[in-house]
C-alpha cells in the first residue's frame, strides 16, 4: 500500500494495523450490498449476505486477485483512481470515501498533537455562552473544557476522574447519560461513527486502541456499533434531553473548529424554543449557587 513504511518496528506495526482496518472496512461495506443494489442478477443462492469479491472487482474494473489481496490486508499498491472506482462500486458516501482514502494512506497528513487543555480565551468564550451548554472536545473525545451550562444540563466533569472525562466512555457506561438523552440509540451510533472516522488517522496508536478495547469490554452496545464500521462527519443537529429537574430540553447542537487547535471542536447547544431556554437559565443559575 502507499502508506509510508518506516524502518522502525513501531511504524511497521501501525502499517499492519492500518491495512487490517482497511480490509475490515471494505468487507463491512461489501456485506451490506446485494446484487440488486448494484444492478447485478441475483443468480444462485448465496451462503453469506452481500456482494462477492469478484462482483466488487467487476464493478470497480480491477482484478479479482488484486481486490482479494486488498481485503486480506496484504501489502499492495493502490492508486487514487482505483480507490475511487472501488468507492463507486461499493456505493460509499462522501464520509466513507474520505475514510477509505485515509486508511489507504492517500494524502495522509500527520495527525495533530492531542491537547490537554485550552487557552484562557477559549474558556472565557465558553463562559460567555452561558446558559447555553458548551464544551471543547478533541478527536479522541476527551473533554478539555466546559461551562456551567454544560455542567448543569449534562455533567460536571470536575467531579470525574481525569481518565473518565471522555464522551464515548460516559455515553456507554454511565446510566445517567443514557437516561438523559431521549434519542440515545441514534446519538450513540452517530458519535461512534464520527470517532471511527477520526481514528483513521490514529490506527494502531496505543491511546486510541486502549480506549476502544476498554469500551468493548465495558459495553456490548459499543462493541456492536464498532463492528458495523460506520463513519460520519460532524454536522449540526437537534438533540433532546430529558432532565430529571428541568424536563424536556430541546437544543440545536452546533460544531465549531478551533483555529489554534484543528484537532479540537467547540460544541455549542442553542435552545430550540423558549421553554428550553428558560430551563437552561434555571439549571445554570442553580449550578452557579452550588459551586
CORFEN-V822917 format. One line per field, one symbol per residue. phi: phi as a letter, one per 30 degrees, with the letter a starting at -180 (. if undefined). A space follows every 50 residues. Layout:
phi->???
This chain:
phi->.cddcdcdedddddddddddddddddddddddcceddbicddiddcdbdj ddddddedddibdddddddddciddbdbcddddddddddchddddddddd ddddidhdceddddccabdedddddedddedddaacbcddiddcaacddd dddcacdedceedcdbeddddcbcedddddddceedddddddddddddde dbeidedddddddddddcbdddedddddidbacdbdacbcccddccidbc bcdbcbcdddbedcbccbccedadddddddddddddddddd
